[in-house]
Amino acid sequence: MTLDIPSSVELISLRGRRALITGSASGIGMAMACRFAEAGADLELVDIDLDGLEAVREELKPLDVDVGVHRVDLSVKAEVDGLWEGLAGREPGILVNNAGIYPFKDFLEVDEAFLRRVMDVNMTSVFWMCQNMIRARMREGGVIVNVGTIEAILPFKDAMAHYSASKAGVIAITRALARDYGRRGFRVNALIPGGILTPGTRSAARQVLRLNVGLIKTGIDYIQRVPMGRVGKPDEVARMALVLASDLSSYVNGALIPVDGGFLSA
């Protein structure tokens, strides 16, 4: 007997759907753009690095999907609102809030401007992006995937209280929206990556290593704690983003999905 259910290929396909991915000029966001395009999604790629976005668009040309690129400073609400105004009539049904910054700074040295910048990019932008998306698609519903971090659940690195707080806010936004708008056809979930090797994490580590040799020990301690014994790759996060964005996860809402090699369970 043949079951009257969609095939796995049909469930994971994003053909005919449009996805907006922030922070998509490099790292995890670029990996997500590649996986989503491979699944057939048309894309709206957002980053402050326009040259990087253009390079990603060029990379995706063989996949025959429509790719729009947008240079946006997500810390500025007017630019976020302007992005969605420009997308009027073709608002994406999938939103991935991936963009984030993770500068190291000792808690006692954090000043108002520094904290505001981290919160604006990492958390407040997620709030405004979600608000715009839900408002624009109230009749159709949609899928939102937010990117948190293990640091918001179990802080591990020193000098990251500001980052942990900003990402804890992302988790709170995720669960609140899942509850508030699930009946309106929205699924809102969060990925919780562990240590992922990206150009951004490499750059941050190099800057701190010049001043703080102790970070080397932190890295070693992290690897020793992770049951899989290694850091993750951007594509390993992107694959789970694809699952959450697709109909493979049609009954998943308000979930926090660790992609951490088992760190949180160790």
N, C-alpha and C positions, 0 to 999 in steps of 0.2 A: 504494500500500500504506500502510495506517495503522500507525504505530509504536505498539506496546503500552507506552506510557510515560505517566506523569501529565502533565497540562497544566501550563503555567507558573503558571496561576491556582491550581491545586491544590497545587503545590509551595510557593508563598509563603503560602498560607492558614495561619492559626493557629487556625482555628475548632475548638473543642473542647479547646483547650490552655490552660493557665494559666501566666502569666509573672509573676515577681517582679522588680521593678526598683527599685534603691536610688537615692537622690538624685533622686527623681522629682517633686519639688514645683516644679522650675523648670529652665530651661536644657536641656541635652542629655537628662536623664532625663525631663523632661516631653515633649520631642519624641519620645522612644522610646515613652512611654506612648501617645501619640496614634497613632503608626504601628502599634504592636502591636494596639491596639484596633481600628483600621481594618481590620487583617488578621483580626479576629475573636477575638483572645485575651481571655480573662478575666484580670484583673489583680490583683496584690497590690502596692500602691504603698507604698514605705518612704522616710521622710525624718524629719529632726528638726523640720521645719516642718509642723505639722499643718494650719494654716490654708491653706498652699499646696497641700497634698495634697487638701483638701476642694474647693479651687477647681478643681483638675485633674479630680477626680471629677465635678464639676458640668459641666465642659466636655465630658466624654466621654459624658454621658447620652444624646445622640441616637444613639450608635453601638450601643446595645443589647447591652452586654457587662457582666458582673459586675465591679465594682471595689471591692476592699477597701483601706482606708487604715490605715497603722500608723505611729505616731510612735515611732521607735526611735533611741536614741543608739548608733550603730554602734561607737563606741569602747569600749563596755561589753559584754564577752562575755556577761554574764548577760542583757542585753537582747536580744542576737542569739539566744541559746538560747531565750529566752522567746518570741520571735517564731515560731520554728519549732515550738515546743511548741503554740502557739496555732493553727498551720496543720495540725496532725496530722489525717490523713485526707483532706486536700485539698492536699497539698504540690505546689508548682508544678513542672512539668517543664522550665521554662525559668527560668534565673536570670541576671540582668544586674547585675553589680557595677559600678555607675556612680558611686556617691557618692565624693566626694573633696574635700579642701581644699588650697589652694595659697597659703598666706601667704608673703610675701617676708620673708626675714631673712638678713643676712650670715652666712656660715658661722661666723665667729669670735664671733658674738653668740648663736648657738644654744645654749640651755641644755637640761638634761635634760627638764624638763616640756614644753617646746615640741616637742622631737624626739619624745618619747613620744606626744604628741597627734597629730602628723602621721602617725607610723607606725601608730598604733592605728586611725585613721579610714581611711587610704589603703591600708594593706597588711594589717594583722592582721585587720581586719574581713572582708576578702576571704577570708582563710584560714578563718575560722570559718564564714562564710556557705557557702563551698564544702563544708566538712566536713559541715555540717548537711544540705545538699542531697544530697550523695552518699550519706550514711548513710541518709537517708530514702527514697531512690529506688534503692537498690542492685539491686533486682530489675527495675525498669522502665527505668533509665538516664535520660538527660536531656541538656539543652544548657546550657552555661555560657558567657556572654560577659562577659569582664572588660575594663575600660577602663584602658588604660595612657596613655602620652604620648610624644611625640617626645623630650621632655626626658630620658627614661630611656635613650634610645639615642644621642642627639646633643644634649647640653646646649647651650642657646642663651642663655637669660636668666641674668643675674647673680642671686645671692642665692637660689638655688633648689636647693642641693645636697641638702637634706632631702627636698624633693619628688621630685627625680630618683631618690634612693635608694629612696623608698617605692614608686614606680611600677616601678622595676627589679625589686623584689620581686614585684610583681603579675605581671610577665612571667614570672619564674621559677616562680611558683605555677602559672600557666597551662600552661606547657610540661610541668611535672612531672606535673600531673594528667591532661593529655592522654595522656601516656605510660602512667601507672599505671592509668587507668580506661577507656581506649578500648575494650578488649575486654569491658568490662562495660556497654557501650551509652551511654557518655558522650562527648560532643564538647565540648572546652574550647578556646576561641579567645580572642584579645584584639584589640580595636580600638586603634589607635595614633593618636589625634587630634593634629593640629597646632594652630595658633592658631584657636580657635573663639570667636566673639563671643557671650557669654552674660551674664546678669545678674551672675553671680559674677565673671567676668573683668573686667567693667566696674567693679564695686565694688573689686576688688583694685587695679586700675590707678589708680582715683581716689585711693585711700589712699596709694599709693606716689608718685604724681605730686606730692603736696603736699610730699614730702620729697626726691624724686629726679627732677629734670628729665631726667636721663640716660635714663630709661625711654622718653622720647619717641623718642630716637635708636634704642633697641633695637627699638621697634615699626617704625620706618621701615626699619631694616636687615632685619628679618624679612620684611616685605612685598617688599622688593627681592630677597630670596633665593628666595621661593616662586615657582616657575615660573608658577603661575596668577595671581600678582600681587594676591592678596586673602586675607583671613582667611576661615575657614569659617563655616557656619551650623549651629546645633544639629541641624536636620533632616537635614543631609547626613551627620552621624554616625549619626543614628537610622535612616536608610535602610539603611546597612551593617549595623547591629545586627539589623534585620529579616531581612536576607539570612542572616546567621550563625545566627539563631534558627530559621529555617525550613528546610524540606527542600531548598531551593535549594542549600544547602551541605552536603548529606548526607555527603560524603566529605572534608570540611574539618575537620581536627583538629590542634590544637597550632600553629595559624597566628597570625602577627601581621599584621594588616591595617592599613596606614597609611591614614588619612583626613586628608591633610595638604597637599593641593594640589601635591604633588611635592617638598615640603621635603627629605625624607630622600634624594632622588635628585639634588638640585641641588649 
